[in-house]
Amino acid sequence: MRISTAIGRLLLAACALLAWSATSAQNAETAIAVIVNPNSGVTRLDRNDAINIFMGRYRKLPSGLIAFPIDIGEHSEERAMFYRRLLDKDLDDIDAYWSRLVFSGQTPPPMIVPDARTAVELVAGNRAAIAYVPAQAVDARVRVVLELGKIPP
């Protein structure tokens, strides 16, 4: 009885590990697209521009519009992937950073929306909005200005 229980637990653990590694591999391959409204006047951003906008250092898009940055879900997988790829930081570091800025009254953090679909809708309807979404969520109503591929080593 004990042996079959132990084998069952081992099989369950092995299945969980395989599922986790498959999900991790898929996430590592999923591109994150930084998107803007096609009428924003922005055609391309470099990594530093994106860092400065999403970390509150720049308050304007390169076109001069006041930037309206959008985050996806407070603790979402998309948000974690974006900041890992953009800054090589985890969400605890990002949240601590924003806590300090908000406490000091320097600048508000990006608006948080529940999902990529909502982010695309807001960007499509607002010339100054900028967001990130999984590349497969992009549609013709928005423009991709930066793509973040694999997680940095």
Secondary structure as UniProt FT lines:
FT   HELIX           2..29
FT   STRAND          32..36
FT   TURN            38..39
FT   HELIX           47..54
FT   TURN            55..56
FT   TURN            62..63
FT   STRAND          68..72
FT   TURN            74..75
FT   HELIX           77..87
FT   HELIX           91..104
FT   STRAND          111..113
FT   HELIX           116..125
FT   TURN            127..128
FT   STRAND          129..134
FT   HELIX           135..137
FT   TURN            140..141
FT   STRAND          143..148
//
